[in-house]
Amino acid sequence: MRIRFSWCAWVAAVLALGLTGTPVAGTAAATALPGRSAKLTAYARDGYLPRLLPGSVSPTSRQMTVPRTDPLAHDASGVRLFTWQGVLYDHPVVQADWGLDNLNAYQVTSDRFFLDRAIAQARRNLDRKVESRGAWWYSYPFDLPRCTGLVLQAPWYSAMAQGELLSLFVRLYEVTGDATWRTAADRTFLSLTLGPQLGVPWVSWTDTDGYLWLEEYPDNPGVRGERVLNGMIYAFYGVYDYWRITRDSRAVSLMDGTATTVRRYVPATLRVPQWASRYSVGCARSYPSYHQVHTQQMLALHQLTHAGVFAAYADVLRADYPYPPVDGIVWFGPGSHVAYQFDAAGRVVAQKSINLIRFSTATADQRVRVAGRGVHYRMANGVFAGMFVAEDAQNRWLAGKFVEHTYAPTRLLTVEPGTYTGYAYDSRWQVVGSKTVTFPRASGAFLGASAWVNGRLSYQVTAGTYLGYWLPAAPGLVLGDAPPLA
């Protein structure tokens, strides 16, 4: 199961920052910031506990292979490089991500080539490491401007890099048994437990409201950061991997604090109702591509903590801005239908209408929210090709199952008194059966998945009366772990 996204070109386009000082390379004697100590200050904790995935695997594990010939920039050693402003650089996250991909490929194929290439990515970062306060740190060697107007000045450090490399070191230790990687994991984990200090690397801090941040873009000197959601959760995965092999109580504390911060900031600050979520607290722009990352990360936190609140957040984010790409057939019922073209602000710039006397179909390539106008299908052919039609489960729907969320562990669906009908579908998502049941009193069912099925949010239960059926959402079907979104 994949709960970590590979590094993509679009990430580079929206990298952004918060660091103006220059950390000291190499081992350094540190001077504490006024009012701050080397120890990470106390932070809010709700009591979330990590849970082992089936097989005690890493959250970065997945069944995958990669090409033997790297299609992206790399050096003669097979170490992947990053192009920034026309210059090739080492990049800790790019290399950690490529290392994990190759390690996954090795575990699928048993081809030593992929293990050696994973080790090359890890070794490059050990060769470049900075030692400070007993911990190992991995720098970025290029300046990076952020949307806040600040510039991260090289060398700078990031909790996302520390966390992803931590995952790579842990997994290499598991695969090879080489103590080199266990030492690297121990020293890298230590970096995430240390608070800010003047003149040396730091990546973890507590904000003025008492919440912990594993900071992707620390601002130094000073104690602040951009407070980036996706980077903090990638760092969480690394801490989780370290906990898997050590059961270190410090890792439990960091995961609890991180999850508590997510619980606090996603609904109140980072979520944008009916639109894509904000990238960070400091950079309040919405990026649809990162919104999908955030949605999947909420499902990952649910799986890693068994806290239903994160599955609920994933569902809310999915409803706010569903993942757009689709490849499906839209059914148009008899009657009038109108298609639109919109500008970037959601204003109508063109429209076309037709009147059908019988059912008709056409292909859609997007199911996307239009600003201020709800969810629409972008038509790929037919009379509405290149235009958008509004989703309407009664008159106009995308046939099939889309934006599915699977829940592990299952969630409890409360069925309040009333009558409900579930539907069974064939491989083309045509209805082949239904079951209607009246409940005289409240009941419960274990929910294994939810998705938009034929234009309607629907639930798939894992046992009981509706096993094998999809149950359309209705007011009397209540998920008890859905929190208020104030």
N, C-alpha and C positions, 0 to 999 in steps of 0.2 A: 504494500500500500504506500502510495506516495503522498507525503504531507510536506514536502519541501520542493520548491520550484527551482529548476536549473536557472543559472544566470543567463539573462537574455540581453540582446542589444538595447532593448527599450529601457532597461534598468540604468544603463550608462547615461541615457538621455535625460533622466530625471534625478540623477545623483545630486544631492545638495547638502549644505553644510552648516557648521557652526564653530570653527576654531580659528583663533587669531594668533595665539602664541606658538612658540616652537618648542616641543618637548625635547628633552635631552636624550640623545642616543647613547647606548652603552650603560653600564652599571653606574648609578649616580647616588650621591647622598641627597636625601630629600629634605626640603623645608616645608613644614605643614602650613597650609593656608590659615590665615587668622580664623580662629573659631572652628577649625576643622582638624581632624586627626587622620592618621593613616588608616585607621579602622573605618569601615563603612558605617555611617551613622544609622540609628534605628529607623525602621521603615514599617509601614502598615502591612499586616498579614491577616488574611481572612481564615487561614487554616487549610488551604488546599494542599493535598498530598499527592505525590506522584504515584502512578500505577504502572505496572509492567505491561507492555504490549504482549500479545500472544507470541510465544517463542522467545520472549525477552529480547526482541530485536530492537534496533535503533529506529527512531522516527525518520532517519534519513535513508533507511533501507528500502529498496524497491527492486522488483524484477525488471531489469533493463540491460541493454547492451549499448555500446558506443562504437563508432567506427575506429578502426586501427589507425587510420590517417586522420589526424585532427584537422578539421576544416577551418579552424580559427588560428589566429597568430600564436606561434610557439617557437621556442628556441631549439637548438640542436639536441638538447637533453630531453626534449619532449615536454618541457614545462610551459604551460600556457601563459601567454602574455596579454596585456591589455593596452589598447591603443587610446591615447588621450592627447588630443590636439596634435595629431600626427606623429607622436613619439610612442615607442613601445616601453611599457613599464611592467615590473612585477606588481601583482595585485592580490593581496591575501585571500579575498573572498572568491575571486575568479579561480584561483589555484585550489582553494579548499573545495569548491564546488566541483571542479573537474576531477580532483582527486577522489571525491566521494562517488562520482559517476563511474570512474574507472574501477573503483573498489566494488561497486555493485556489479559491474560487468564481469569482474573476476569471479565473484561468488556465483554468478549464473553460468559462466563458461568454463571455469577452472583454467583459463588461459593465463599463464604467468606474465605475459606481455602487459596485461591490464593492471596486475598487481604492481609490477615494476613502475609503470607510469603513475600510478597512485602514489607510490613511495617517492617518486621524483618530485611531485608537487609538495609533499610534506617536507622532504629534505631541503628544498629551496627555502622554505620558510624558516626551518631551523638554522640554516646557514645565515639568514638575514636577521635573526632574532635580536632584540634588545633585552638585556637583563636589567631589571630594576626592582628593588624591594623583594628580591627572591623570586619574582615572577618573570615569565617570558612574554614578550610583546612582539607584535608583527606590524610593521609600519607601512603606510602608504607613502610612496616617494614622489608624489606630485601634488601641487596645490589644487584645491577643489572649491569653487565658489558655490555658495548655497543661495536659495531663494530669499533668505533673510538679509542678504547683502554682505554677510560675513564671508570670509575665505578661510578654509582649512589650509594651513600652511604646512608643507612637508617638513619633517616627517610627522604624520598624524596617525592616530590609533582609533580603533573601532571595536565595540563589543560584538558586533556582527562577525567581524573577522576572527576575534578571539574565540567566539562560540563555534563557528563553523570549523575552524582548525582543531578545536577541542574534539569535535565529533570525529574528524579524520584521524587524529592521534589515537583516540579510544578504539576505533574500529580497526586500525592497523595493528594495535596491540592484541586485540581479540583474534585477528586472523593469523598473525605471525608469531605471537608470543615473545616478540623482541622487546626487552625492557627499555630500549631507547624510547619507544613510543609511550610507554607508561610514564616515564620520567617527563616527557614532553606534555603529556596530559596533566600530570600533577602541577607542573609549573604554569601551564596555561590556565588551568582552572583557578589557581591562586590569583591571577590577575583580575578575575571577575569579583573577587571578594574584597578587594582593596578600595578604599575611598580616594577622593581626589587629593593630590598634593602638588604644590608648586614646583614646576621645572622637571617633572617626571611624567611618564605615561599614566593615564587613568581612563577608565571607561564606565565605571559604575558610580552612581550618585543618587542622593535622595532629594527630591524636590521640596519646595517650601511647604507643601501640603502633607509631606511625610510619605510620599510614594517612591518606591525604588524604580530606577531606570537603568537597564543595561543599554548604554547609550551608543547608538551608531555614529553620531556626530558630536563628540564632546567639544565644548568651548574651553580653551585653556590659554591664558590664566583665567581663573574664575571658576565657579562651580555652577555650571548650567549646561544644557544641551538642547538639541532640537526636539527631543522626545519622539523618536521615530518608532512607529508600531511594528512594522514588519521586521526591522533589524533586531529589535529586542526579542521577538519571538524566535527568530533564528538562533540567537544567543541562548535562549531557553532550551532549545533542542540540544545544544552542546552540553549544557549543565545537566540535562536529563541523561545524556549518554554517560557522563562521568558518574552520575549517581547509580546508573545500572551496574557498573563494575566495582563501585566502592561503598555504596550506601552511606556516603558522607553526609552528615547532618547539615553542613554548611550548604550543600547543594539543595537540600530540602528547603532551607530558609530562602535561598535565592529564587527557587521556583515558586514558592508560596508568595513571596513579595512581588515577583513579576506578574503572576496570575492575578494577584490583587490589584495591581496597577491597571492591567487590561480590563478587569471588571469595572474599575472606577472610570476609566477614560474613554472606553469605546462608546458607551451609550450617551455620555454627557458631552463629549468634546469631539471625538473623532468621527462619529456617525453623522451623516448628512441625510436626513429623512428624504426619501424618494430620489436619492441621487448617490453618486459614488462617494465613498468615505474619504476623509482627509488623509494625506500622507503622514502628517505628523502634527504635534501640537504647535510647534514653531513655524512650520510651513503648511498653512491651512488649505493648500490647493488640493483639489480632488483629481486623482488619476484613475480612470477606469481600469487600467491594467493592474494597478496595485490593489484596487478594490477586490478583485478576484483573489489575489494573494491573501488579503486580510480575511476573506470569507473562508478560505480553506484552512487558514491558521486557526480560526475559531473552532472548526471541527477537530483539528489536531489537538488543541488544548482540552477539548471535551474528552478525547480518547486518552490523553495522557494524565488527566486528573479525575475523570469520571464526574466532573461537575457539569450538570445540565445547563447551567447559565451560559456556557460557551457555545453549546449547540444552539441554544435559543438566539444568541447573538449572530451566529452563522445564518440562521433562517431569516433574521431581520435584515441583515446585509444583502442576502440573496433577493429578498423582496424589494429592497430599496433600488438595487441596480443589478439585474440578472446578467450572468455571463452572456454576451451577445451572440457569439457564433453558433449557428445551427445549420442543419442541412435536412430540411423536412418539407412535408406537403401541408399546405394550408387548405382547409376545406371552407368553402363559401356556401352558406345556405341560401335558399331562395329569398329574394328581396333586394333591397338597395344596399350598396356598399360604396364607401368613399375612401380614396387613397390620397395621401398628402406628400408634399415635399416640404422640408423644414430648413430654416437656417440654423446656425449654431446656438442661437438663443431659444429655439423651439417655436419660432414664429412661422406660420404657414406662408409659403412663397408660391405654391402651386397646388392644385387639387384636381381630381378626376373622379367621376362617379359612374357606376354601372348599375343596371337592374337585372337580376337573374330570375329566370322562371324555374330553374332546377339547380341542384347542387353542381358545383364546379370546383376545380382544384388548380393550384399553382404552387411553385416552389418558393420557399423563403430561405435566405441565407443569414438573417439576423433576427433575433428576438431581443429588442433593446428598449430601454426606457428613453423616451423623448422628454427633454426638459419641460416640466410643467404640464405634460400631456399624457402620462401613463405609458404602459408597455405597448409597443407596436412591432409588427413584423415587416422587415424589409423584403419586398418581393423581388425575386431573381428572374422571373419570366412572366409571360402573359401580358394582359393589357395594363397591369399595374407595375411592370418591371421598373426597378429603380426607385419606386415610391413606397410609402409606409402606410399600413392599415392597422387600425387599433385592434388589440386582442379582445375578443368577445366570445366567451365559451359557449354561448347559445347560438350565435350566428356565424362565427368566424374563428376558427381555432387551428392551431398547429398540431397535427396528428403525431402522437408519440409521447415519449417520456423525456423531459428536459430538466436541466439544472437539478439533478438528483442529489440529495444529501443522504448518506447512509450513517447510521448512528451506532457506534460501538463504544460504550455499552448502549443497549436499547434505552429508550425513554418511555415514560409512562404517559399514555394518552387516556384521559378521563372522558368517558362517554356519559353525558348527562341524560336524564330521562327523555325519551323521544324516539322517533323512527328515522332510521338511516339506511341508505342503500349503497352497497359496495359493488364494484364492477370488475369483471374479469375480461382480459383482452387477449387477442391473438398476436402473432408476430408483426402484423401491420397496424396494431393498435385499434382494431375494430372490436367493438363490444361483442363478446361471445357468451356472456352470462352475467347475471346480477343476483344479489342477495339482499333482501330487505328484512330488517329485524327491528322490532319495537322493544325498547328497554323501559320497563316500568320503574326502575330505580337506577341510580348511578352505578356504572361499572367501570372497569379499567382494561386496557389492552397494552401490550408491549409494542412500541413503535420502532421498527427497524429502519425505515427510510421515509422520505417525503420527496415529492417532485411535482413539477407541473405536468399533468397528464391530460392530453387533449384540451389544453387551455385552462385547466383548473388545478389549483393546488390540491394534492391528494396525498393520503397517508397509506403506508403499507405496514400492516401489523404482522407480527411474527408467529402468532398462535391464536387459537380460539375461533370464534364465529366467523371472522372475516379473513381467515388464513387463505391466501391465494387471490384476494380481491384488493383493489385500490379503493379507498374510502374518501370521496371528495370532502374537503374541509367544509365545516358547517359550524354555526354558532355554538352548538352543544358539544362539539369536540374540542377539548381543552388540554393543552400541554401544561402540566403543573409546574414545570421548571422554567417557564417563560417569565422573566422578571419585568417589573415596570421599567420603562425606558425614559426616565426623567433626566 
